[in-house]
């Protein structure tokens, strides 16, 4: 999920070249596993010119997502919140060892998608030609505050859907043999979401199950965008 926060003051390292890793001496084994796993899509993103800083939080962040993306002053901040955060270990423990690399890459690509949307100035917006109208949930809210919350939920859901599709497009291109298993992981991760809630991307995941969903031969952003727009038409 894209984190919406001010600048983070933490142990930070900029990827100086396409295959670099943060030069932090005291990284834990869990941090190394996540950072190493995320390196392939991060390296690719940097080669595309995305301005991504890597932030490793040194303080405990229980309950935080192990990785998240923020945007501040024109730069993206990929935040790794591992220390004092059981979710960092439990997330890995729940993934079969043979599937961990592909799944971490998919999660990192998901976060990179948020960066790309911010960088392009399109975050929270629809493609040209599509009207951004309140859905049924937003329309029936009795107060302006609840309407604003419902709108935020609607916009976030769309962005999460795009990011999920980028993660899956990356997997399809780089780990085609494991695509069904990674897609099943996304299905399971979204299975208990509130219908049309912040992370209910199941409408778009259903499209990712279709034969040829990511056979367009383009990059992950373009392939995800095509499927995302298809889902927007009947969402």
Rosetta silent file (secondary structure, phi, psi, omega in degrees, C-alpha in Angstrom):
SEQUENCE: XXXXXXXXXXXXXXXXXXXXXXXXXXXXXXXXXXXXXXXXXXXXXXXXXXXXXXXXXXXXXXXXXXXXXXXXXXXXXXXXXXXXXXXXXXXXXXXXXXXXXXXXXXXXXXXXXXXXXXXXXXXXXXXXXXXXXXXXXXXXXXXXXXXXXXXXXXXXXXXXXXXXXXXXXXXXXXXXXXXXXXXXXXXXXXXXXXXXXXXXXXXXXXXXXXXXXXXXXXXXXXXXXXXXXXXXXXX
SCORE:     score description
SCORE:     0.000 S_00000001
   1 L     0.000  144.236  177.846    0.000    0.000    0.000 S_00000001
   2 E   -75.920  121.038  178.804    1.222    3.506   -0.684 S_00000001
   3 L   -81.383  138.060  179.290    2.034    5.197    2.596 S_00000001
   4 L  -111.921   97.292 -174.226    0.971    8.847    2.838 S_00000001
   5 L  -148.401  161.686  174.236    3.383   10.469    5.275 S_00000001
   6 L   -70.856  178.978 -178.304    5.841   13.380    5.605 S_00000001
   7 L   -55.184  138.223 -177.730    9.557   12.902    5.074 S_00000001
   8 L   -99.113  124.953  175.616   10.928   10.018    7.123 S_00000001
   9 L   -95.790  106.897 -174.452   14.061   10.599    9.160 S_00000001
  10 L  -158.604  179.253  172.440   15.653    7.194    9.414 S_00000001
  11 E   -64.771  116.864 -173.896   18.594    5.118    8.300 S_00000001
  12 E  -133.811  149.750  175.790   18.410    5.699    4.560 S_00000001
  13 E  -146.284  132.130  176.650   20.478    4.813    1.525 S_00000001
  14 E   -86.123  134.285  174.088   19.990    5.768   -2.088 S_00000001
  15 L   -66.346  108.882 -174.474   20.519    3.043   -4.655 S_00000001
  16 L   -80.324  -22.254  177.205   23.549    4.549   -6.362 S_00000001
  17 L  -148.370  173.232 -166.929   23.582    2.105   -9.260 S_00000001
  18 L   -64.219  -23.451 -177.690   21.297   -0.488  -10.727 S_00000001
  19 L  -118.986   17.800 -178.676   22.536   -3.405   -8.616 S_00000001
  20 L   -77.637  159.996  171.615   23.521   -1.618   -5.413 S_00000001
  21 L  -127.826  155.021 -178.424   22.113   -2.381   -1.982 S_00000001
  22 L   -56.095  132.281 -177.789   21.911   -0.004    0.992 S_00000001
  23 L   -88.063   70.161  179.366   25.287    0.245    2.703 S_00000001
  24 L  -115.136  120.171 -169.019   24.019   -0.227    6.255 S_00000001
  25 L   -70.371  -30.333 -170.217   26.362   -2.298    8.412 S_00000001
  26 L  -107.207   32.244  176.167   23.923   -3.531   11.003 S_00000001
  27 L   -64.301  143.089  177.021   21.072   -4.853    8.903 S_00000001
  28 L   -80.418  168.378  178.384   19.342   -7.881   10.378 S_00000001
  29 H   -61.657  -37.682  178.730   18.988  -11.179    8.538 S_00000001
  30 H   -65.825  -42.066  177.977   15.323  -10.391    7.929 S_00000001
  31 H   -63.212  -42.249  177.387   16.173   -6.986    6.494 S_00000001
  32 H   -59.741  -41.790 -177.676   18.793   -8.542    4.238 S_00000001
  33 H   -63.468  -44.533  179.958   16.252  -11.082    2.989 S_00000001
  34 H   -68.334  -43.818 -178.958   13.680   -8.437    2.100 S_00000001
  35 H   -65.927  -44.485  177.769   16.204   -6.035    0.589 S_00000001
  36 H   -61.986  -42.068 -179.575   17.920   -8.736   -1.441 S_00000001
  37 H   -64.439  -33.723 -177.527   14.568  -10.037   -2.609 S_00000001
  38 H   -83.576   -9.901 -173.526   13.420   -6.585   -3.698 S_00000001
  39 H   -59.031  -43.421 -177.377   16.619   -5.737   -5.574 S_00000001
  40 H   -58.101  -51.621  178.293   15.622   -6.992   -9.080 S_00000001
  41 H   -68.428  -32.466  176.780   12.500   -4.809   -9.489 S_00000001
  42 H   -65.579  -41.607  177.331   14.182   -1.899   -7.710 S_00000001
  43 H   -60.937  -43.848  177.866   17.158   -2.103  -10.042 S_00000001
  44 H   -61.487  -44.324 -178.273   14.808   -2.148  -13.014 S_00000001
  45 H   -62.343  -40.236  178.480   12.849    0.837  -11.664 S_00000001
  46 H   -65.939  -34.997  176.631   16.008    2.883  -11.219 S_00000001
  47 H   -67.899  -23.318  175.886   17.020    2.131  -14.772 S_00000001
  48 L   -81.762   -4.006  178.227   13.648    3.561  -15.814 S_00000001
  49 L    91.981    9.963  178.528   14.591    6.787  -14.064 S_00000001
  50 L   -72.771  131.958 -176.063   12.287    6.501  -11.051 S_00000001
  51 L   -85.786   84.859 -173.805   13.729    8.524   -8.126 S_00000001
  52 E  -109.515  126.004  170.675   13.571    5.923   -5.349 S_00000001
  53 E  -102.807  142.010  178.447   15.277    6.208   -1.970 S_00000001
  54 E   -99.390  125.735 -177.371   15.533    3.138    0.240 S_00000001
  55 E  -121.156  121.796  176.394   14.652    3.731    3.885 S_00000001
  56 E  -108.929  111.126 -176.493   15.300    1.129    6.579 S_00000001
  57 L   -72.500  126.231 -178.528   13.531    2.127    9.779 S_00000001
  58 L   -83.951  -14.838 -177.179   15.769    1.518   12.810 S_00000001
  59 L  -100.512  160.216 -179.399   12.949    1.725   15.358 S_00000001
  60 L   -63.729  136.360  177.669   10.242   -0.790   16.117 S_00000001
  61 L  -133.511   61.558 -178.870    7.184   -0.522   13.920 S_00000001
  62 L   -61.071  135.055  179.479    4.810   -3.265   15.110 S_00000001
  63 L    88.956  -10.190  179.324    1.798   -3.601   12.859 S_00000001
  64 L   -77.038  154.167  171.876    3.370   -1.733    9.951 S_00000001
  65 L   -64.414  138.821 -179.386    3.493   -3.208    6.489 S_00000001
  66 L   -56.247  -38.317  173.859    6.967   -4.734    5.969 S_00000001
  67 E  -132.556  145.539  179.060    7.422   -2.548    2.891 S_00000001
  68 E  -152.351  164.350 -178.587    5.549    0.579    1.860 S_00000001
  69 E  -123.658  132.544  172.510    5.995    3.496   -0.515 S_00000001
  70 E  -121.117  172.170 -178.544    5.799    7.196    0.236 S_00000001
  71 E  -140.631  125.763 -175.616    6.322   10.264   -1.905 S_00000001
  72 E  -148.751  124.126  175.357    8.006   13.455   -0.726 S_00000001
  73 L    53.458   42.578  175.773    9.438   16.446   -2.626 S_00000001
  74 L    81.704    3.376  179.899    9.478   14.645   -5.943 S_00000001
  75 E  -123.442  148.360  177.170   11.144   11.496   -4.636 S_00000001
  76 E   -92.874  143.508  179.359    9.760    8.094   -3.752 S_00000001
  77 E  -120.945  105.887  173.954   10.617    6.512   -0.413 S_00000001
  78 E   -87.569  115.358 -171.465   10.494    2.723   -0.253 S_00000001
  79 E  -104.900  126.737  175.558   10.314    2.031    3.454 S_00000001
  80 E  -105.153  112.905 -178.520   11.348   -1.260    5.028 S_00000001
  81 L  -111.303   88.105 -171.651    9.821   -1.598    8.514 S_00000001
  82 L  -108.849  -34.320 -170.630   11.299   -4.814    9.864 S_00000001
  83 L   -77.560  132.560 -178.334   12.569   -4.260   13.386 S_00000001
  84 L    63.746   23.005 -176.565   10.174   -5.069   16.171 S_00000001
  85 L  -125.266   96.631 -177.937    7.617   -5.928   13.521 S_00000001
  86 H   -57.107  -24.709 -178.831    6.435   -9.551   13.646 S_00000001
  87 H   -62.924  -28.094  179.888    4.716   -9.101   10.273 S_00000001
  88 H   -63.782  -40.038  178.221    8.109   -9.003    8.564 S_00000001
  89 H   -80.520  -44.021 -175.275    8.833  -12.562    9.686 S_00000001
  90 H   -65.972  -32.907  177.373    5.296  -13.938    9.594 S_00000001
  91 H   -62.257  -44.992  178.417    4.763  -12.752    6.027 S_00000001
  92 H   -67.491  -40.817 -177.876    7.829  -14.697    4.895 S_00000001
  93 H   -61.408  -28.861 -177.830    6.952  -17.718    7.024 S_00000001
  94 L   -81.878   -5.383 -178.679    3.579  -17.961    5.299 S_00000001
  95 L  -107.690  127.342  176.960    5.188  -18.183    1.847 S_00000001
  96 L   -53.230  140.607 -174.582    6.766  -21.464    0.700 S_00000001
  97 H   -52.961  -40.695 -177.934   10.532  -21.072    0.511 S_00000001
  98 H   -68.461  -16.882 -177.161   10.641  -21.772   -3.225 S_00000001
  99 H  -103.249   -6.594 -172.813    8.113  -18.988   -3.829 S_00000001
 100 H   -61.517  -45.735 -176.543    9.608  -16.330   -1.549 S_00000001
 101 H   -61.439  -48.607 -178.961   11.838  -14.614   -4.103 S_00000001
 102 H   -62.692  -37.276 -177.766    9.128  -14.247   -6.716 S_00000001
 103 H   -72.788  -41.647  176.091    6.624  -13.048   -4.120 S_00000001
 104 H   -61.651  -41.521  177.269    8.949  -10.454   -2.572 S_00000001
 105 H   -60.504  -41.482  179.444    9.689   -9.168   -6.072 S_00000001
 106 H   -64.010  -40.692  178.083    5.957   -8.907   -6.753 S_00000001
 107 H   -64.936  -41.465  178.082    5.429   -6.980   -3.513 S_00000001
 108 H   -65.402  -41.626  177.289    8.282   -4.629   -4.360 S_00000001
 109 H   -62.192  -35.924  174.771    6.936   -4.117   -7.877 S_00000001
 110 H   -56.487  -48.896 -179.087    3.570   -3.298   -6.297 S_00000001
 111 H   -66.352  -38.910  177.976    5.196   -0.504   -4.297 S_00000001
 112 H   -60.613  -33.174  177.321    7.160    0.706   -7.324 S_00000001
 113 H   -61.190  -39.210  177.097    3.835    1.073   -9.145 S_00000001
 114 H   -62.396  -40.549  177.515    2.757    3.605   -6.528 S_00000001
 115 H   -60.513  -46.579 -178.509    5.970    5.530   -7.172 S_00000001
 116 H   -61.152  -39.463  179.762    5.352    5.533  -10.900 S_00000001
 117 H   -66.660  -40.563  175.860    1.812    6.822  -10.449 S_00000001
 118 H   -64.625  -47.997 -175.099    3.042    9.653   -8.207 S_00000001
 119 H   -61.884  -34.800 -179.376    5.935   10.481  -10.483 S_00000001
 120 L   -81.931   -5.279 -179.226    3.691   10.683  -13.522 S_00000001
 121 L    77.493   14.443 -175.236    1.258   12.976  -11.710 S_00000001
 122 L  -106.772    1.817 -177.764   -1.587   10.522  -12.141 S_00000001
 123 L   -59.153  135.131 -179.774   -1.954    9.231   -8.568 S_00000001
 124 L    71.988    8.512 -178.896   -5.606    9.222   -7.439 S_00000001
 125 L  -119.141  160.496  178.708   -6.785   10.097  -10.944 S_00000001
 126 L   -96.732  158.079  174.282   -8.500    8.208  -13.733 S_00000001
 127 L   -61.886  156.959  178.691   -7.319    7.882  -17.341 S_00000001
 128 L   -56.057  138.433  178.284   -8.608   10.436  -19.811 S_00000001
 129 L    96.194  -12.202  178.361  -12.159    9.776  -20.903 S_00000001
 130 L  -106.736  131.571 -178.314  -13.302    8.174  -17.649 S_00000001
 131 L   -86.339  135.268 -179.844  -15.457   10.189  -15.247 S_00000001
 132 L   -93.541   86.388 -176.957  -14.552   10.161  -11.563 S_00000001
 133 L  -108.631  151.225  176.422  -18.011    9.889  -10.001 S_00000001
 134 L   -59.253  140.326  175.400  -19.025    8.815   -6.479 S_00000001
 135 L   -86.627 -177.163 -175.081  -19.928    5.147   -6.241 S_00000001
 136 H   -62.627  -36.366 -179.301  -22.982    3.801   -4.419 S_00000001
 137 H   -65.355  -46.379 -179.778  -21.142    3.561   -1.092 S_00000001
 138 H   -65.741  -40.241 -175.047  -19.981    7.169   -1.206 S_00000001
 139 H   -64.732  -29.533 -175.981  -23.337    8.477   -2.418 S_00000001
 140 L   -95.388    7.388  178.286  -25.302    7.088    0.491 S_00000001
 141 L   -73.216  137.057 -171.978  -23.088    8.440    3.275 S_00000001
 142 L   -81.804  -15.772 -178.409  -25.047   10.816    5.517 S_00000001
 143 L  -129.246  160.154  179.408  -22.272   13.315    6.345 S_00000001
 144 H   -63.607  -36.129 -179.714  -19.542   15.122    4.461 S_00000001
 145 H   -64.703  -42.983  178.935  -16.899   13.486    6.659 S_00000001
 146 H   -69.839  -34.288  175.699  -18.144    9.997    5.851 S_00000001
 147 H   -63.933  -40.266  178.315  -18.395   10.881    2.184 S_00000001
 148 H   -64.507  -39.471  178.462  -14.765   12.021    2.248 S_00000001
 149 H   -65.669  -41.699  179.203  -13.729    8.759    3.907 S_00000001
 150 H   -65.585  -36.145  177.814  -15.648    6.739    1.322 S_00000001
 151 H   -65.984  -43.700  177.608  -14.027    8.726   -1.467 S_00000001
 152 H   -59.579  -40.205  178.094  -10.574    8.054   -0.022 S_00000001
 153 H   -62.365  -42.899 -179.144  -11.454    4.369    0.140 S_00000001
 154 H   -65.027  -45.327 -178.925  -12.543    4.410   -3.509 S_00000001
 155 H   -67.267  -41.773  179.313   -9.412    6.197   -4.726 S_00000001
 156 H   -62.868  -42.785  179.865   -7.082    4.019   -2.660 S_00000001
 157 H   -57.215  -43.177  178.891   -8.765    0.856   -3.925 S_00000001
 158 H   -62.268  -43.645 -179.245   -8.115    1.893   -7.522 S_00000001
 159 H   -67.229  -38.067  177.107   -4.453    2.597   -6.829 S_00000001
 160 H   -64.395  -36.389  178.212   -4.030   -0.693   -4.991 S_00000001
 161 H   -63.881  -46.474  178.231   -5.573   -2.500   -7.959 S_00000001
 162 H   -59.035  -44.587 -177.817   -3.115   -0.891  -10.372 S_00000001
 163 H   -65.494  -40.687  175.917   -0.208   -1.767   -8.076 S_00000001
 164 H   -58.143  -42.619 -178.377   -1.338   -5.391   -7.709 S_00000001
 165 H   -67.380  -34.782  175.627   -1.462   -5.691  -11.484 S_00000001
 166 H   -64.978  -43.454  176.777    2.044   -4.272  -11.847 S_00000001
 167 H   -57.766  -40.708 -179.668    3.292   -6.836   -9.337 S_00000001
 168 H   -74.273  -36.151  176.052    1.638   -9.592  -11.333 S_00000001
 169 H   -62.942  -40.381  175.872    2.858   -8.248  -14.680 S_00000001
 170 H   -60.440  -46.523 -179.499    6.391   -8.285  -13.270 S_00000001
 171 H   -61.021  -43.974 -178.648    5.920  -11.868  -12.103 S_00000001
 172 H   -60.701  -36.236 -178.363    4.532  -12.952  -15.454 S_00000001
 173 H   -80.219  -35.021 -171.296    7.574  -11.498  -17.229 S_00000001
 174 H  -106.006  -22.519 -178.288   10.289  -12.599  -14.776 S_00000001
 175 L  -139.392   55.701 -172.361    8.912  -15.716  -13.073 S_00000001
 176 H   -56.967  -34.815 -177.804    6.394  -17.062  -15.557 S_00000001
 177 H   -69.339  -21.195 -179.479    6.562  -20.588  -14.150 S_00000001
 178 H  -105.724    5.262 -178.829    5.530  -19.302  -10.716 S_00000001
 179 H   -55.938  -46.500 -179.857    2.879  -16.864  -11.904 S_00000001
 180 H   -59.065  -38.304 -179.582   -0.089  -19.069  -10.891 S_00000001
 181 H   -71.251  -38.994  178.059    1.264  -19.464   -7.368 S_00000001
 182 H   -68.021  -39.962  175.750    2.011  -15.752   -6.938 S_00000001
 183 H   -61.006  -40.924  177.187   -1.439  -14.892   -8.266 S_00000001
 184 H   -63.074  -35.525  176.732   -2.908  -17.333   -5.743 S_00000001
 185 H   -63.557  -44.194  176.312   -0.923  -15.533   -3.029 S_00000001
 186 H   -61.239  -43.355  177.677   -2.478  -12.215   -4.077 S_00000001
 187 H   -55.726  -47.124 -178.627   -5.907  -13.857   -4.090 S_00000001
 188 H   -66.140  -39.887 -179.001   -5.384  -15.108   -0.551 S_00000001
 189 H   -64.121  -29.685 -178.022   -3.995  -11.767    0.641 S_00000001
 190 H  -100.160    1.141 -169.187   -7.108   -9.961   -0.626 S_00000001
 191 L   -67.063  -28.561 -176.954   -9.639  -12.660    0.236 S_00000001
 192 L  -107.774   19.117  178.880  -10.889  -11.149    3.497 S_00000001
 193 L   -70.864  149.573  173.562  -10.976   -7.509    2.450 S_00000001
 194 L   -61.868  131.037 -179.908  -14.115   -5.463    3.031 S_00000001
 195 L   -52.221  125.062 -178.669  -16.068   -5.398   -0.240 S_00000001
 196 L    62.234   22.812  176.246  -14.984   -2.287   -2.173 S_00000001
 197 L   -81.491 -172.166 -172.927  -12.738   -1.354    0.743 S_00000001
 198 L   -54.769  -38.121 -174.777   -9.265    0.159    0.609 S_00000001
 199 L  -117.996   21.124  179.449   -7.551   -3.043   -0.542 S_00000001
 200 L   -83.598   87.305 -177.651  -10.368   -4.932   -2.240 S_00000001
 201 L  -100.716   14.554 -172.302   -8.687   -5.513   -5.592 S_00000001
 202 H   -61.914  -29.821  177.209  -10.493   -8.782   -6.321 S_00000001
 203 H   -58.712  -40.538 -178.972  -12.327   -7.337   -9.326 S_00000001
 204 H   -82.417  -33.547  176.776   -8.972   -6.808  -11.049 S_00000001
 205 H   -61.849  -33.215  176.724   -7.376  -10.000   -9.785 S_00000001
 206 H   -61.101  -37.362  177.263  -10.145  -11.895  -11.552 S_00000001
 207 H   -66.575  -33.937 -179.702   -8.963  -10.314  -14.807 S_00000001
 208 H   -68.611  -16.148  176.539   -5.408  -11.431  -14.059 S_00000001
 209 L   -79.735  -16.049 -175.661   -6.655  -15.030  -14.053 S_00000001
 210 L   -71.847  145.071  178.217   -7.730  -14.804  -17.687 S_00000001
 211 L   -59.945  133.089  177.848   -5.601  -16.460  -20.319 S_00000001
 212 L    77.807   14.515 -176.958   -3.284  -13.956  -21.993 S_00000001
 213 L   -58.074  -35.236 -177.603   -3.842  -11.261  -19.382 S_00000001
 214 L  -124.414   40.822 -179.623   -0.189  -10.198  -19.560 S_00000001
 215 L  -102.382   21.366 -174.292    0.838  -11.379  -22.995 S_00000001
 216 L   -77.784  -13.037  178.430    1.006   -7.923  -24.573 S_00000001
 217 L    79.488    5.046  178.968    4.794   -7.817  -24.839 S_00000001
 218 L   -98.788 -178.557  179.050    5.053   -4.377  -23.183 S_00000001
 219 L   -73.374  168.987 -176.751    6.588   -3.367  -19.871 S_00000001
 220 H   -57.547  -39.879 -179.100    4.903   -4.001  -16.511 S_00000001
 221 H   -64.649  -46.149 -178.531    3.408   -0.512  -16.225 S_00000001
 222 H   -67.043  -41.635  179.674    1.828   -0.607  -19.673 S_00000001
 223 H   -65.155  -42.110  178.126    0.535   -4.145  -19.296 S_00000001
 224 H   -64.463  -41.065 -178.215   -0.943   -3.364  -15.890 S_00000001
 225 H   -61.889  -41.189  179.637   -2.505   -0.166  -17.166 S_00000001
 226 H   -61.780  -43.734 -179.630   -4.297   -1.962  -19.983 S_00000001
 227 H   -72.656  -36.085  178.467   -5.811   -4.507  -17.612 S_00000001
 228 H   -61.612  -46.524  179.895   -6.546   -1.851  -14.995 S_00000001
 229 H   -64.839  -35.361  176.580   -8.473    0.271  -17.472 S_00000001
 230 H   -61.407  -40.890  178.737  -10.434   -2.770  -18.601 S_00000001
 231 H   -70.039  -32.643  179.030  -11.474   -3.338  -15.008 S_00000001
 232 H   -63.773  -29.227 -175.841  -12.399    0.287  -14.484 S_00000001
 233 H   -64.645  -31.484 -177.780  -14.994    0.069  -17.247 S_00000001
 234 L  -125.273   23.745  179.287  -17.221   -2.341  -15.347 S_00000001
 235 L   -73.604    0.000    0.000  -16.138   -1.737  -11.747 S_00000001
